[in-house]
Amino acid sequence: MTLGNRMKTLASRLSGANNEGVLAIIIVVLVIVMSLMSPSFFTVHTLFSIMRSALVPGVLAIAVLLVIISGGIDVSFAAIAIFAAYTTVHFAHQGQFDPGIIGVLIIACVIGAMLGLVNGAVIARFRLPTLIVTLATQGIFRGILLVYVGSRYIAQLPDSMASLSTANLIAIESSRSYLPLLIVPVAVLVLLVAWMLRRTMFGRGIYAIGGDTEAARRAGFPVVRFQIVLYMLVGAIAAIGGLIHVILNRNANPQDIVGTELDVIAAVVLGGASIFGGRGSVLGTVLGVVLVQLINNSLLLMGVPTAWQRAAVGLLLVVGVGIQALSARRASRRTFVLDTVEA
Amino acid sequence: MPIRTQQSTAAQLNTRVDNTVRTWISHIHVDRGIGRMLVLLVIAFALFAIMNPRVFMNPLNLQNIMVSAPEIGILAIAMTLAMLTGGIDLSLVSIANLTAITISTLYTGVVANDPALAESLGGLIVLVGIAVGVLGGLINAFLISTVGITPILATLATMQIFNGIAIVWTGGKTLYGAPQALSGVGKATVAGIPVLFLLFIVVAIVIGLLVNRTPFGRKTQLQGANPAAARFSGIRSASVLYGTYLTTGLLGGLAGVLFVTRNPTASADYGTSYVLLVIVIAVLGGTNPMGGFATVTGVVLATLVLQVVQSGFNAIRLSSYEYSIAQGVILIGVMVFDQLRFRRRTRYVASTQTRNIASMSNVGDDADESADKVGSP
């Protein structure tokens, strides 16, 4: 093996299966540049505030990642998230009772899973395009929430949720830096999903379905059942994201979250997940979410008006996806000629 | 033998009529998007006309439907074109907003110096606005065709960028002011039919001819139906994609002009709900989101159906949220109905070779159903 080849394999191992290494390097470079430009950047306060702002998009992005790996795309998750969270709070508020944080979590997850079941049943049973189906269910879920559940903003959360909203894992009073306790359940969720994708038959099945549905079917994966379970799981995870949003904001507003779908999808795609399915990792997705939040934060610190955030994320997406597309094109050209010679 | 000839001409006439009728029926079968939408349109119209005739059948209401349909309809036609090649264009509404903002900014800028000049430059200002739309389409085409990014991602990104630019440009505020001539066009009617609606019909006819009667249209259909086959039959997909996305950009720009024509304001977040609505309309109108098949007539009818449903919901005092529920239910209902009919049809296949394939796909279906039984507790 020549030195050049060794460098090449080293580089490909560093960049990871889904370009996680490249993302990590971009993040590190961005942190270094920002620290040099603005001394107030490299502080615990910034770190904590980025982590705090990444919590909700992170959970939602994990949900979207699962759908994208399976070869679909979901735009209804935001509607499911706020539907589950708002309905739970609404019932607790109406009934004047506090189900406790575990009870809240269970109620929200069941609601989320039921809504996910609607998506999964329609998509798997009739084999319809996922984008169009979830567009339709997004309108239905949001409509049902606002017409039949409630459209009023609820300022008072049940006590168990309210107490969680002020609980901190780490609090540094001197610099007024707080890391919310909620980061623990989010970390557990992220690790669980990563484990599921790598180690369980269900996780491998999702990759197989995304890679080639027909091949997965012939390999013996129960495709319809897996898809239905997948969308239920995605609904439940989205519900958790909605709950965390409600707790962090200390109020339940049925108009929230919906409208951020495409931002979350953009972060997942930046994290290296292939929109055609079969590829994507939890690590990449987390890095993608962190990168987007980092950029938003950096723009603020550099004095760039918040108005530029949207355009900046869009530009980042073009560059990220463009590099992937160009390298894929070059790779496909190379296989025809060079690989046979090298082998 | 005069009697026999008479008989044979009668027989000929008979077969000719038979053939004609059969061709008509086959047309209806082929253009299922059109037939289906026509039925839905009649049902929706009749339903609301019966439920609240005083409000719904009011000429003002009918004119309102015709004035608000064009901007959504033109965007839906653009979406249809993108879907025809197997793509999608999420950036359409952002492009339309950029065009509207350009027109409004240029106009107010010139008016501040010389009001008379601004009016005479009205046409030029509109053209610059449309050029901005075409430029947006060019950027999409470059990313999709030259760089090779999937349309859904490329337009997701450009949607963010165009929308971001619009936010920065307007500072998040609504701009007021547009050439007076435009508002005049917006209010004008010919024989009771709004000019905007006539414009919409003209655009639909032009794009319909472009898709069905020109080599370019044939190529886009082939490209969407099977990109590999299109490449091997000598179609340059790059030029097809550039043509498609330049046209969608142009139509997006045109929709932007209609935004300011209907209402002389422009903002970055106008019509954000249109992105999804336009996809719904395109699919309802019989466009295959996987590419290769679309009818512009179907899309025009679908636009009218949704506008009628919306204004009907207003007439019987249901909220816009109930309208969005209805929209979703209609969309899923139509798709499921289609899929069921398609499956039933594949079971009655005549020729032996296709029967083999059909039985194979039936095996797949059975496996599916057994999996369902296992899946449902």
Contacts between the chains, C-beta under 8 A, distances in Angstrom:
chain1	res1	chain2	res2	distance
A	73	B	152	7.4
A	75	B	276	7.7
A	122	B	332	6.1
A	122	B	336	7.2
A	125	B	372	7.0
A	126	B	335	7.1
A	126	B	336	5.3
A	126	B	339	4.6
A	126	B	340	7.7
A	127	B	339	7.0
A	128	B	332	7.9
A	128	B	335	5.1
A	128	B	336	7.4
A	128	B	339	6.5
A	129	B	289	5.1
A	129	B	290	7.1
A	131	B	88	7.8
A	131	B	152	7.7
A	131	B	279	7.7
A	131	B	289	7.3
A	132	B	279	6.8
A	132	B	280	7.8
A	132	B	283	5.5
A	132	B	289	6.0
A	132	B	331	6.9
A	132	B	335	6.9
A	133	B	332	6.6
A	133	B	335	7.4
A	135	B	276	5.2
A	135	B	279	6.1
A	135	B	280	6.5
A	135	B	328	7.7
A	135	B	331	7.3
A	136	B	280	7.2
A	136	B	327	7.3
A	136	B	328	3.8
A	136	B	329	7.6
A	136	B	331	4.1
A	136	B	332	4.8
A	137	B	328	6.1
A	137	B	332	7.4
A	138	B	276	7.3
A	138	B	328	7.3
A	139	B	276	7.3
A	139	B	324	3.9
A	139	B	325	6.5
A	139	B	327	5.2
A	139	B	328	3.9
A	140	B	324	7.5
A	140	B	325	5.2
A	140	B	328	3.8
A	140	B	329	6.5
A	140	B	332	8.0
A	142	B	321	7.0
A	142	B	324	6.4
A	143	B	321	4.3
A	143	B	322	6.2
A	143	B	323	7.8
A	143	B	324	4.4
A	143	B	325	3.5
A	143	B	328	7.3
A	144	B	325	6.3
A	146	B	319	7.8
A	146	B	321	4.4
A	147	B	319	6.4
A	147	B	321	4.8
A	147	B	322	5.6
A	147	B	325	7.1
A	151	B	321	7.9
A	217	B	364	7.3
A	217	B	367	7.1
A	222	B	371	4.6
A	222	B	374	6.5
A	222	B	375	6.8
A	223	B	368	7.9
A	223	B	371	7.0
A	224	B	368	5.7
A	224	B	371	4.6
A	224	B	372	5.6
A	224	B	375	6.0
A	225	B	371	5.5
A	225	B	372	7.6
A	225	B	374	6.2
A	225	B	375	3.5
A	228	B	375	5.8
A	229	B	375	7.8
A	259	B	272	7.5
A	262	B	90	7.5
A	262	B	156	5.9
A	262	B	159	7.2
A	262	B	160	7.3
A	263	B	160	7.9
A	265	B	156	6.9
A	266	B	156	6.3
A	266	B	157	7.3
A	266	B	160	6.9
A	269	B	153	6.0
A	269	B	156	7.8
A	275	B	150	5.6
A	275	B	152	6.3
A	275	B	153	5.9
A	276	B	150	7.5
A	305	B	168	7.1
A	307	B	164	7.3
A	307	B	167	4.6
A	307	B	168	4.5
A	307	B	171	6.9
A	307	B	172	6.4
A	308	B	164	6.5
A	308	B	168	5.9
A	309	B	164	7.3
A	310	B	160	5.3
A	310	B	161	7.9
A	310	B	163	5.7
A	310	B	164	3.5
A	310	B	167	6.1
A	311	B	160	6.7
A	311	B	161	5.1
A	311	B	163	7.7
A	311	B	164	2.5
A	311	B	165	5.7
A	311	B	167	7.7
A	311	B	168	6.7
A	312	B	164	7.1
A	313	B	160	5.7
A	313	B	164	7.8
A	314	B	157	4.9
A	314	B	158	6.8
A	314	B	159	7.2
A	314	B	160	2.9
A	314	B	161	3.7
A	314	B	162	8.0
A	314	B	163	7.7
A	314	B	164	5.8
A	315	B	157	7.7
A	315	B	161	6.0
A	317	B	153	7.2
A	317	B	156	6.9
A	317	B	157	3.9
A	317	B	160	6.7
A	318	B	143	6.6
A	318	B	149	7.6
A	318	B	154	7.5
A	318	B	157	4.4
A	318	B	158	7.4
A	318	B	161	7.1
A	321	B	149	5.2
A	321	B	150	7.9
A	321	B	153	5.0
A	321	B	154	7.4
A	321	B	157	6.7
A	322	B	143	6.9
A	322	B	147	4.9
A	322	B	149	5.9
A	325	B	147	5.6
A	325	B	148	4.3
A	325	B	149	4.7
A	325	B	150	7.7
A	326	B	147	6.3
A	326	B	148	6.8
A	328	B	148	7.5
A	329	B	148	5.1
